[in-house]
Amino acid sequence: MSTIDFPDLNIPEIKVLFNHIYELKKGVRRMALYTMNKKNQAYAVARVESQGLSYAIQEIDGCRINLFIGCEECIAAIRMFVDRPLNQLTPEEDFILGALLGYDVCMQCKRFCSRKSEQIRNSQDIA
């Protein structure tokens, strides 16, 4: 008998999880980031594991988590650098994360240049 609490499968949050899993299994994407209520974590992890997908969990606060889901290579990379809140990633780490999530490369380049320029300006202000 399983001790996993099954959430209401009709809530939008769970439907998003199902969609991410579907897209990963069909090869539409290699990795997905799913921000979710922590109370559904056990169910989400069980579902991801049952589909043979790799995952990593990042605590956001007492109520929410980021669940990274995807192929083992992508999740291994995530484990190497996602060790703090996502808004604290370096411009380079942010770029890698966006690329792994399949975001438009040109938009990621524009975002990287903007964030890197700001980082350089801030470091010059301190010096």
N, C-alpha and C positions, 0 to 999 in steps of 0.2 A: 504494500500500500504506500503510495507516495504522500509525502508531507508537503508538497508544493501547493500553495494556494493558487487556484486558477482564477485569474481576473475575468471580469466581464469581457468576453471576446468581441463584443461590439463597440467597445470604447475606441475612439480614434487612435489613442496611443498604441494599442495592441494591433490595430489594422496597419499602422505604419511599420511596426516590427515585421508583420507578415509580408508586407510589400518589399521591405529591405531584403528579407530572406529570399523571396521569390526572385528579385533582380540579381542577387548574388549567385543563386543556383543556376540561373539562365545565362550568366556571363555578361549581363548588362553592365555590371560594375564589379570591381575587384575588392572594394571595401566600402563600408557605410558607417556613419556615425549616428547613433541613436541616443538622444538625450531623453531620459525617462524617469518616471517616478520610481524611487528606490523600492517601494512596496511590491513592485512587479518584477524585481530583479531575478528572483529564483525561477519564476516561470520563463522569463526571457532567456536566461542562461540555459535552462533545460531545453527549450525549443531550439536555440542555436546549436547546442551540442548534438541534439537529435538529428540535425541536418548536416553534421560533419563539418561545421564551420569553426574557424578559430575566432577568439575574441579576447578583448582586454577591457577591464573596467577601470574607470577613473571616477573617484568620488568628487562631486561638485560641492554638495553641502549635506546636511542631515537628511534631506528629502529627495535629492536627485543624483543621478549618476550619468556619465557618458559611457555608452556601450559601443566600443569599436568592434565591428564584425567584418570578417573577410577571410581572404586566403592567408595562410600561415606566414608567407613572406612579408605581406603588408603589416600584419599584426606584430611580427617580430620587429619591424622598423619602428612602429608606434611605441613599443615597449622601450626602445632605445632612447627616445627623446621626450615623450609626453610624461613628464614627471612633475608638472605644475599646472595651474589653470591655463586653459588655452589662450586667454588674452595676454598671457605673460610669455608666450613663445617668442623666440627671436624671429626676425623677418625670414631668415633661412628656414627655420623649423616650420613656420607658418606656411611657407611656400611648399615645402615637402608634404605637409599635411593636406593642403589643398589639392596637390597633384595626386596623392594617394586616394583622395575622395572623388577624383574624376572631375574636378572643377575645370572650367575653361582655362587653358594654359595662358592665353593672351591676357585674360583678366587677372590671373594669378601673377603674371609678370608685372602688370600695372600696379597691383596691390603690393608686391614685393618692393618695387622701386619707390613707391610712396612711403612705405613703412621704413625702408632702409634710409631714405633721405631724412626722415624725421629722426631716426636713431642717430644719424651723423650730426644733425643740427643740435640735438640734445647733448651729445658728447662734447661738442665744441663750446656750448654754453657753460658746461661744467668746468672746462679747462681754463 
